[in-house]
Amino acid sequence: MRIFLAPMEGVVDHPMRRTLNAISSLPKGNAIDVCVTEFIRISDQPLPSRVFLRSCPELLGKDNYSVRVQLLGSNPEALALNARKAAQLGAPAIDLNFGCPAKTVNKNKGGACLLDETTLIYEIVSKVREAVPATTPVSVKIRLGYQERDSYLRNAEAIEKAGANELVVHARSKSDGYSPPAYWPCISEIKQHIKIPVIANGEVWSLDDYLLCRKQSGCADVMLGRGLLAKPDLALAIKAHINGYQHIPLNWRGIAQYLYQFFLETSELYPAKYTGNRLKQWLHYLQRNYPEAQKLFKEIKHSRERIYIQNRLQRDITNKAQ
């Protein structure tokens, strides 16, 4: 089985991918098998290399994990041209986003709104598949539908017919947003209708959630997003269970060490006026499982002072009681 790291827009950037992969490292390999970039918005023109490298610095080969480049848009020809460019830059795979529920994205004919246009989805996937080398996989991410959960079977069949290699299914419609539940049995229906690999996504916060998702969806492969941010060692816990070895949960002191490095990296990457924003965003998710995260967030939420935040993080790292 494989674990995918979800391409959460505005959240899972390069520093976050690097940190979660570091947390998920194993003696041989990594508990996270596949990463995907935040979407790159495609209009009607080929983008310069710097846009792809900014979104996916891993293309430079300095990281010990690979990342699929995700494209979002509705122009088949433009998507194909940019997919070819990404492949030429070294992208190990191209991912197409038909799942983003954001209003701004949908208003500009991108993401989940295309789930009502099966013919256009087919054309996009087909054009991209033709544009990239046969050795470059093309994966696609969808939801169960736009306003209703009613288009997933016809879209899945069209995506397979167009030549996609894999399909990720977020088990909710656009209208469902991120509210529970996730409708995992619908993914099982998809698996019965197509032959390409299907990856389940949505509402997996724990090992028990994964096991239930696997049972209801029929998918061993899973994509983790908010669940992995809230429990950074979740991929390790799942792999340990599957492979029959013991997993020792990561305590807060251990997490604080990764938070510290993450804070330093994001502080260098983003302007000073945004100092701490990415850290606070991550703490929002961590509060679900760690009371220490809530305490830390309250103490730094109004601060933009790098030294103050560093020192506060150091306190949690050196607190041996944690």
Beta strands, then each sheet from edge to edge (+ up, - down):
strand 1: 3-5
strand 2: 34-36
strand 3: 40-41
strand 4: 67-72
strand 5: 94-98
strand 6: 138-145
strand 7: 166-173
strand 8: 198-201
strand 9: 222-224
sheet 1: 3+ 4+ 2+ 1+ 9+ 8+ 7+ 6+ 5+
end
